[in-house]
Structures are given as structure tokens and as C-alpha cells.
């Protein structure tokens, strides 16, 4: 059940980002350093996306642990080092938080805010 809810949240996040003009490059991308939920890009930006779904947006905003943050940074660094074909002039790690009603909030450059 949790797997299905997570997949639905990632589907909603991918649709949300597509409406902003981003093209998906990978979903549930596994690296030796950890997994990134979504990797999307446009001409200017490469975004690594962590999706957090909780009952409320407030709960979802606080769902990323320090350990997960470090794992995400390492995984994104690995991608930047090993996938030159995905390089863009700008990179960012965002968190998309989703509540039980399907509302989505994008926290841009999330790890720099912590």
C-alpha cells in the first residue's frame, strides 16, 4: 500500500514538473550512493527531485531527515560526475511535498535551506 501511494505521489510530481516544462530523464534512479526519485531537465536546469507525501504539506516539509539529505547530495553528485550527457548550465535539488488531497508544493534548492 505504501509502495503504491509513493508511486502515485511520484506520478503526480512528474506531471507537475512536466507542466512547468521539464522533461523526465529518470525515475527512481539508483546510484551506488542512493536513489533519486525523479531527475528532470529543461534547456537550462537539471533538477534532482525528492518526493515527500504526508497527510499535510506541513508534515511533508519536515519529512526529509539529515541522513536522507546527505544521501541525496551524494547521489546527485554521482550523477553529475558520471552522466555528462545530462549536464545543464544550472543544477538544483528540490523537494516536492504532497498532501493527502494531492496539493503539491515545490521547495526549490531545498537542501541549501536546511
Chimera marker file (.cmm) of the C-alpha trace (Angstrom):
<marker_set name="trace">
<marker id="1" x="0.000" y="0.000" z="0.000" r="1" g="1" b="0" radius="0.5"/>
<marker id="2" x="2.824" y="2.427" z="0.887" r="1" g="1" b="0" radius="0.5"/>
<marker id="3" x="4.625" y="1.493" z="-2.336" r="1" g="1" b="0" radius="0.5"/>
<marker id="4" x="1.525" y="2.322" z="-4.393" r="1" g="1" b="0" radius="0.5"/>
<marker id="5" x="0.990" y="5.631" z="-2.564" r="1" g="1" b="0" radius="0.5"/>
<marker id="6" x="4.632" y="6.540" z="-3.174" r="1" g="1" b="0" radius="0.5"/>
<marker id="7" x="4.341" y="5.698" z="-6.856" r="1" g="1" b="0" radius="0.5"/>
<marker id="8" x="1.178" y="7.790" z="-7.178" r="1" g="1" b="0" radius="0.5"/>
<marker id="9" x="2.926" y="10.715" z="-5.469" r="1" g="1" b="0" radius="0.5"/>
<marker id="10" x="5.854" y="10.406" z="-7.877" r="1" g="1" b="0" radius="0.5"/>
<marker id="11" x="3.438" y="10.267" z="-10.831" r="1" g="1" b="0" radius="0.5"/>
<marker id="12" x="1.752" y="13.458" z="-9.603" r="1" g="1" b="0" radius="0.5"/>
<marker id="13" x="5.142" y="15.108" z="-9.110" r="1" g="1" b="0" radius="0.5"/>
<marker id="14" x="6.253" y="14.153" z="-12.631" r="1" g="1" b="0" radius="0.5"/>
<marker id="15" x="3.053" y="15.632" z="-14.096" r="1" g="1" b="0" radius="0.5"/>
<marker id="16" x="3.500" y="18.799" z="-12.011" r="1" g="1" b="0" radius="0.5"/>
<marker id="17" x="7.047" y="19.241" z="-13.330" r="1" g="1" b="0" radius="0.5"/>
<marker id="18" x="6.034" y="18.458" z="-16.925" r="1" g="1" b="0" radius="0.5"/>
<marker id="19" x="3.523" y="21.327" z="-16.739" r="1" g="1" b="0" radius="0.5"/>
<marker id="20" x="6.480" y="23.554" z="-15.839" r="1" g="1" b="0" radius="0.5"/>
<marker id="21" x="8.312" y="22.465" z="-18.983" r="1" g="1" b="0" radius="0.5"/>
<marker id="22" x="10.643" y="19.834" z="-17.530" r="1" g="1" b="0" radius="0.5"/>
<marker id="23" x="11.357" y="16.590" z="-19.337" r="1" g="1" b="0" radius="0.5"/>
<marker id="24" x="11.827" y="13.451" z="-17.240" r="1" g="1" b="0" radius="0.5"/>
<marker id="25" x="15.247" y="11.835" z="-17.581" r="1" g="1" b="0" radius="0.5"/>
<marker id="26" x="14.891" y="9.134" z="-14.926" r="1" g="1" b="0" radius="0.5"/>
<marker id="27" x="12.587" y="7.859" z="-12.205" r="1" g="1" b="0" radius="0.5"/>
<marker id="28" x="13.698" y="6.044" z="-9.103" r="1" g="1" b="0" radius="0.5"/>
<marker id="29" x="17.269" y="6.351" z="-10.294" r="1" g="1" b="0" radius="0.5"/>
<marker id="30" x="19.520" y="4.101" z="-8.268" r="1" g="1" b="0" radius="0.5"/>
<marker id="31" x="23.142" y="5.056" z="-7.793" r="1" g="1" b="0" radius="0.5"/>
<marker id="32" x="25.824" y="3.497" z="-5.580" r="1" g="1" b="0" radius="0.5"/>
<marker id="33" x="25.168" y="6.434" z="-3.215" r="1" g="1" b="0" radius="0.5"/>
<marker id="34" x="21.383" y="6.168" z="-3.033" r="1" g="1" b="0" radius="0.5"/>
<marker id="35" x="18.223" y="6.686" z="-5.028" r="1" g="1" b="0" radius="0.5"/>
<marker id="36" x="16.770" y="9.852" z="-6.535" r="1" g="1" b="0" radius="0.5"/>
<marker id="37" x="13.004" y="9.854" z="-7.029" r="1" g="1" b="0" radius="0.5"/>
<marker id="38" x="12.953" y="11.970" z="-10.204" r="1" g="1" b="0" radius="0.5"/>
<marker id="39" x="15.533" y="13.560" z="-12.432" r="1" g="1" b="0" radius="0.5"/>
<marker id="40" x="14.132" y="16.171" z="-14.809" r="1" g="1" b="0" radius="0.5"/>
<marker id="41" x="15.589" y="18.804" z="-17.093" r="1" g="1" b="0" radius="0.5"/>
<marker id="42" x="14.893" y="21.653" z="-19.435" r="1" g="1" b="0" radius="0.5"/>
<marker id="43" x="17.425" y="23.573" z="-21.522" r="1" g="1" b="0" radius="0.5"/>
<marker id="44" x="18.773" y="25.482" z="-18.515" r="1" g="1" b="0" radius="0.5"/>
<marker id="45" x="18.221" y="23.266" z="-15.459" r="1" g="1" b="0" radius="0.5"/>
<marker id="46" x="18.886" y="19.733" z="-14.269" r="1" g="1" b="0" radius="0.5"/>
<marker id="47" x="16.776" y="19.015" z="-11.192" r="1" g="1" b="0" radius="0.5"/>
<marker id="48" x="17.043" y="16.124" z="-8.796" r="1" g="1" b="0" radius="0.5"/>
<marker id="49" x="13.678" y="15.740" z="-7.088" r="1" g="1" b="0" radius="0.5"/>
<marker id="50" x="12.853" y="14.109" z="-3.770" r="1" g="1" b="0" radius="0.5"/>
<marker id="51" x="9.117" y="13.489" z="-3.336" r="1" g="1" b="0" radius="0.5"/>
<marker id="52" x="7.612" y="13.513" z="0.154" r="1" g="1" b="0" radius="0.5"/>
<marker id="53" x="3.942" y="12.721" z="0.700" r="1" g="1" b="0" radius="0.5"/>
<marker id="54" x="2.250" y="13.076" z="4.072" r="1" g="1" b="0" radius="0.5"/>
<marker id="55" x="-1.204" y="13.906" z="5.397" r="1" g="1" b="0" radius="0.5"/>
<marker id="56" x="-0.452" y="17.634" z="5.346" r="1" g="1" b="0" radius="0.5"/>
<marker id="57" x="2.018" y="19.804" z="3.487" r="1" g="1" b="0" radius="0.5"/>
<marker id="58" x="3.450" y="20.868" z="6.828" r="1" g="1" b="0" radius="0.5"/>
<marker id="59" x="4.208" y="17.264" z="7.788" r="1" g="1" b="0" radius="0.5"/>
<marker id="60" x="5.730" y="16.601" z="4.371" r="1" g="1" b="0" radius="0.5"/>
<marker id="61" x="8.018" y="19.648" z="4.645" r="1" g="1" b="0" radius="0.5"/>
<marker id="62" x="9.705" y="18.098" z="7.677" r="1" g="1" b="0" radius="0.5"/>
<marker id="63" x="9.917" y="14.532" z="6.371" r="1" g="1" b="0" radius="0.5"/>
<marker id="64" x="13.445" y="14.794" z="4.955" r="1" g="1" b="0" radius="0.5"/>
<marker id="65" x="15.994" y="13.636" z="7.517" r="1" g="1" b="0" radius="0.5"/>
<marker id="66" x="19.592" y="14.871" z="7.657" r="1" g="1" b="0" radius="0.5"/>
<marker id="67" x="20.759" y="11.383" z="6.644" r="1" g="1" b="0" radius="0.5"/>
<marker id="68" x="18.477" y="11.416" z="3.591" r="1" g="1" b="0" radius="0.5"/>
<marker id="69" x="19.732" y="14.886" z="2.694" r="1" g="1" b="0" radius="0.5"/>
<marker id="70" x="23.334" y="13.694" z="2.684" r="1" g="1" b="0" radius="0.5"/>
<marker id="71" x="22.423" y="10.602" z="0.661" r="1" g="1" b="0" radius="0.5"/>
<marker id="72" x="20.630" y="12.751" z="-1.916" r="1" g="1" b="0" radius="0.5"/>
<marker id="73" x="23.593" y="15.102" z="-2.237" r="1" g="1" b="0" radius="0.5"/>
<marker id="74" x="25.976" y="12.180" z="-2.755" r="1" g="1" b="0" radius="0.5"/>
<marker id="75" x="23.663" y="10.535" z="-5.293" r="1" g="1" b="0" radius="0.5"/>
<marker id="76" x="23.225" y="13.789" z="-7.234" r="1" g="1" b="0" radius="0.5"/>
<marker id="77" x="26.994" y="14.392" z="-7.212" r="1" g="1" b="0" radius="0.5"/>
<marker id="78" x="27.482" y="10.886" z="-8.581" r="1" g="1" b="0" radius="0.5"/>
<marker id="79" x="25.051" y="11.607" z="-11.409" r="1" g="1" b="0" radius="0.5"/>
<marker id="80" x="26.748" y="14.891" z="-12.252" r="1" g="1" b="0" radius="0.5"/>
<marker id="81" x="30.128" y="13.125" z="-12.401" r="1" g="1" b="0" radius="0.5"/>
<marker id="82" x="29.009" y="10.109" z="-14.432" r="1" g="1" b="0" radius="0.5"/>
<marker id="83" x="26.355" y="11.457" z="-16.829" r="1" g="1" b="0" radius="0.5"/>
<marker id="84" x="27.870" y="14.330" z="-18.826" r="1" g="1" b="0" radius="0.5"/>
<marker id="85" x="25.035" y="13.926" z="-21.359" r="1" g="1" b="0" radius="0.5"/>
<marker id="86" x="22.613" y="15.157" z="-18.703" r="1" g="1" b="0" radius="0.5"/>
<marker id="87" x="24.623" y="18.263" z="-17.805" r="1" g="1" b="0" radius="0.5"/>
<marker id="88" x="22.887" y="21.642" z="-17.896" r="1" g="1" b="0" radius="0.5"/>
<marker id="89" x="24.177" y="25.133" z="-17.071" r="1" g="1" b="0" radius="0.5"/>
<marker id="90" x="22.340" y="25.006" z="-13.710" r="1" g="1" b="0" radius="0.5"/>
<marker id="91" x="21.601" y="22.235" z="-11.221" r="1" g="1" b="0" radius="0.5"/>
<marker id="92" x="19.375" y="22.102" z="-8.189" r="1" g="1" b="0" radius="0.5"/>
<marker id="93" x="17.972" y="19.600" z="-5.712" r="1" g="1" b="0" radius="0.5"/>
<marker id="94" x="14.297" y="20.285" z="-4.997" r="1" g="1" b="0" radius="0.5"/>
<marker id="95" x="11.783" y="18.626" z="-2.714" r="1" g="1" b="0" radius="0.5"/>
<marker id="96" x="8.176" y="18.271" z="-3.833" r="1" g="1" b="0" radius="0.5"/>
<marker id="97" x="5.798" y="17.880" z="-0.923" r="1" g="1" b="0" radius="0.5"/>
<marker id="98" x="2.343" y="16.465" z="-1.484" r="1" g="1" b="0" radius="0.5"/>
<marker id="99" x="-0.562" y="16.252" z="0.939" r="1" g="1" b="0" radius="0.5"/>
<marker id="100" x="-3.374" y="13.701" z="1.074" r="1" g="1" b="0" radius="0.5"/>
<marker id="101" x="-5.601" y="15.882" z="-1.146" r="1" g="1" b="0" radius="0.5"/>
<marker id="102" x="-2.960" y="15.989" z="-3.874" r="1" g="1" b="0" radius="0.5"/>
<marker id="103" x="-1.792" y="19.572" z="-3.313" r="1" g="1" b="0" radius="0.5"/>
<marker id="104" x="1.842" y="19.993" z="-4.328" r="1" g="1" b="0" radius="0.5"/>
<marker id="105" x="4.424" y="22.486" z="-3.148" r="1" g="1" b="0" radius="0.5"/>
<marker id="106" x="7.884" y="22.746" z="-4.682" r="1" g="1" b="0" radius="0.5"/>
<marker id="107" x="10.717" y="23.661" z="-2.340" r="1" g="1" b="0" radius="0.5"/>
<marker id="108" x="13.454" y="24.902" z="-4.637" r="1" g="1" b="0" radius="0.5"/>
<marker id="109" x="17.071" y="24.313" z="-3.672" r="1" g="1" b="0" radius="0.5"/>
<marker id="110" x="15.754" y="22.606" z="-0.564" r="1" g="1" b="0" radius="0.5"/>
<marker id="111" x="18.992" y="21.399" z="0.954" r="1" g="1" b="0" radius="0.5"/>
<marker id="112" x="20.518" y="24.866" z="0.995" r="1" g="1" b="0" radius="0.5"/>
<marker id="113" x="17.582" y="25.946" z="3.153" r="1" g="1" b="0" radius="0.5"/>
<marker id="114" x="18.324" y="23.410" z="5.899" r="1" g="1" b="0" radius="0.5"/>
<link id1="1" id2="2" r="1" g="1" b="0" radius="0.2"/>
<link id1="2" id2="3" r="1" g="1" b="0" radius="0.2"/>
<link id1="3" id2="4" r="1" g="1" b="0" radius="0.2"/>
<link id1="4" id2="5" r="1" g="1" b="0" radius="0.2"/>
<link id1="5" id2="6" r="1" g="1" b="0" radius="0.2"/>
<link id1="6" id2="7" r="1" g="1" b="0" radius="0.2"/>
<link id1="7" id2="8" r="1" g="1" b="0" radius="0.2"/>
<link id1="8" id2="9" r="1" g="1" b="0" radius="0.2"/>
<link id1="9" id2="10" r="1" g="1" b="0" radius="0.2"/>
<link id1="10" id2="11" r="1" g="1" b="0" radius="0.2"/>
<link id1="11" id2="12" r="1" g="1" b="0" radius="0.2"/>
<link id1="12" id2="13" r="1" g="1" b="0" radius="0.2"/>
<link id1="13" id2="14" r="1" g="1" b="0" radius="0.2"/>
<link id1="14" id2="15" r="1" g="1" b="0" radius="0.2"/>
<link id1="15" id2="16" r="1" g="1" b="0" radius="0.2"/>
<link id1="16" id2="17" r="1" g="1" b="0" radius="0.2"/>
<link id1="17" id2="18" r="1" g="1" b="0" radius="0.2"/>
<link id1="18" id2="19" r="1" g="1" b="0" radius="0.2"/>
<link id1="19" id2="20" r="1" g="1" b="0" radius="0.2"/>
<link id1="20" id2="21" r="1" g="1" b="0" radius="0.2"/>
<link id1="21" id2="22" r="1" g="1" b="0" radius="0.2"/>
<link id1="22" id2="23" r="1" g="1" b="0" radius="0.2"/>
<link id1="23" id2="24" r="1" g="1" b="0" radius="0.2"/>
<link id1="24" id2="25" r="1" g="1" b="0" radius="0.2"/>
<link id1="25" id2="26" r="1" g="1" b="0" radius="0.2"/>
<link id1="26" id2="27" r="1" g="1" b="0" radius="0.2"/>
<link id1="27" id2="28" r="1" g="1" b="0" radius="0.2"/>
<link id1="28" id2="29" r="1" g="1" b="0" radius="0.2"/>
<link id1="29" id2="30" r="1" g="1" b="0" radius="0.2"/>
<link id1="30" id2="31" r="1" g="1" b="0" radius="0.2"/>
<link id1="31" id2="32" r="1" g="1" b="0" radius="0.2"/>
<link id1="32" id2="33" r="1" g="1" b="0" radius="0.2"/>
<link id1="33" id2="34" r="1" g="1" b="0" radius="0.2"/>
<link id1="34" id2="35" r="1" g="1" b="0" radius="0.2"/>
<link id1="35" id2="36" r="1" g="1" b="0" radius="0.2"/>
<link id1="36" id2="37" r="1" g="1" b="0" radius="0.2"/>
<link id1="37" id2="38" r="1" g="1" b="0" radius="0.2"/>
<link id1="38" id2="39" r="1" g="1" b="0" radius="0.2"/>
<link id1="39" id2="40" r="1" g="1" b="0" radius="0.2"/>
<link id1="40" id2="41" r="1" g="1" b="0" radius="0.2"/>
<link id1="41" id2="42" r="1" g="1" b="0" radius="0.2"/>
<link id1="42" id2="43" r="1" g="1" b="0" radius="0.2"/>
<link id1="43" id2="44" r="1" g="1" b="0" radius="0.2"/>
<link id1="44" id2="45" r="1" g="1" b="0" radius="0.2"/>
<link id1="45" id2="46" r="1" g="1" b="0" radius="0.2"/>
<link id1="46" id2="47" r="1" g="1" b="0" radius="0.2"/>
<link id1="47" id2="48" r="1" g="1" b="0" radius="0.2"/>
<link id1="48" id2="49" r="1" g="1" b="0" radius="0.2"/>
<link id1="49" id2="50" r="1" g="1" b="0" radius="0.2"/>
<link id1="50" id2="51" r="1" g="1" b="0" radius="0.2"/>
<link id1="51" id2="52" r="1" g="1" b="0" radius="0.2"/>
<link id1="52" id2="53" r="1" g="1" b="0" radius="0.2"/>
<link id1="53" id2="54" r="1" g="1" b="0" radius="0.2"/>
<link id1="54" id2="55" r="1" g="1" b="0" radius="0.2"/>
<link id1="55" id2="56" r="1" g="1" b="0" radius="0.2"/>
<link id1="56" id2="57" r="1" g="1" b="0" radius="0.2"/>
<link id1="57" id2="58" r="1" g="1" b="0" radius="0.2"/>
<link id1="58" id2="59" r="1" g="1" b="0" radius="0.2"/>
<link id1="59" id2="60" r="1" g="1" b="0" radius="0.2"/>
<link id1="60" id2="61" r="1" g="1" b="0" radius="0.2"/>
<link id1="61" id2="62" r="1" g="1" b="0" radius="0.2"/>
<link id1="62" id2="63" r="1" g="1" b="0" radius="0.2"/>
<link id1="63" id2="64" r="1" g="1" b="0" radius="0.2"/>
<link id1="64" id2="65" r="1" g="1" b="0" radius="0.2"/>
<link id1="65" id2="66" r="1" g="1" b="0" radius="0.2"/>
<link id1="66" id2="67" r="1" g="1" b="0" radius="0.2"/>
<link id1="67" id2="68" r="1" g="1" b="0" radius="0.2"/>
<link id1="68" id2="69" r="1" g="1" b="0" radius="0.2"/>
<link id1="69" id2="70" r="1" g="1" b="0" radius="0.2"/>
<link id1="70" id2="71" r="1" g="1" b="0" radius="0.2"/>
<link id1="71" id2="72" r="1" g="1" b="0" radius="0.2"/>
<link id1="72" id2="73" r="1" g="1" b="0" radius="0.2"/>
<link id1="73" id2="74" r="1" g="1" b="0" radius="0.2"/>
<link id1="74" id2="75" r="1" g="1" b="0" radius="0.2"/>
<link id1="75" id2="76" r="1" g="1" b="0" radius="0.2"/>
<link id1="76" id2="77" r="1" g="1" b="0" radius="0.2"/>
<link id1="77" id2="78" r="1" g="1" b="0" radius="0.2"/>
<link id1="78" id2="79" r="1" g="1" b="0" radius="0.2"/>
<link id1="79" id2="80" r="1" g="1" b="0" radius="0.2"/>
<link id1="80" id2="81" r="1" g="1" b="0" radius="0.2"/>
<link id1="81" id2="82" r="1" g="1" b="0" radius="0.2"/>
<link id1="82" id2="83" r="1" g="1" b="0" radius="0.2"/>
<link id1="83" id2="84" r="1" g="1" b="0" radius="0.2"/>
<link id1="84" id2="85" r="1" g="1" b="0" radius="0.2"/>
<link id1="85" id2="86" r="1" g="1" b="0" radius="0.2"/>
<link id1="86" id2="87" r="1" g="1" b="0" radius="0.2"/>
<link id1="87" id2="88" r="1" g="1" b="0" radius="0.2"/>
<link id1="88" id2="89" r="1" g="1" b="0" radius="0.2"/>
<link id1="89" id2="90" r="1" g="1" b="0" radius="0.2"/>
<link id1="90" id2="91" r="1" g="1" b="0" radius="0.2"/>
<link id1="91" id2="92" r="1" g="1" b="0" radius="0.2"/>
<link id1="92" id2="93" r="1" g="1" b="0" radius="0.2"/>
<link id1="93" id2="94" r="1" g="1" b="0" radius="0.2"/>
<link id1="94" id2="95" r="1" g="1" b="0" radius="0.2"/>
<link id1="95" id2="96" r="1" g="1" b="0" radius="0.2"/>
<link id1="96" id2="97" r="1" g="1" b="0" radius="0.2"/>
<link id1="97" id2="98" r="1" g="1" b="0" radius="0.2"/>
<link id1="98" id2="99" r="1" g="1" b="0" radius="0.2"/>
<link id1="99" id2="100" r="1" g="1" b="0" radius="0.2"/>
<link id1="100" id2="101" r="1" g="1" b="0" radius="0.2"/>
<link id1="101" id2="102" r="1" g="1" b="0" radius="0.2"/>
<link id1="102" id2="103" r="1" g="1" b="0" radius="0.2"/>
<link id1="103" id2="104" r="1" g="1" b="0" radius="0.2"/>
<link id1="104" id2="105" r="1" g="1" b="0" radius="0.2"/>
<link id1="105" id2="106" r="1" g="1" b="0" radius="0.2"/>
<link id1="106" id2="107" r="1" g="1" b="0" radius="0.2"/>
<link id1="107" id2="108" r="1" g="1" b="0" radius="0.2"/>
<link id1="108" id2="109" r="1" g="1" b="0" radius="0.2"/>
<link id1="109" id2="110" r="1" g="1" b="0" radius="0.2"/>
<link id1="110" id2="111" r="1" g="1" b="0" radius="0.2"/>
<link id1="111" id2="112" r="1" g="1" b="0" radius="0.2"/>
<link id1="112" id2="113" r="1" g="1" b="0" radius="0.2"/>
<link id1="113" id2="114" r="1" g="1" b="0" radius="0.2"/>
</marker_set>
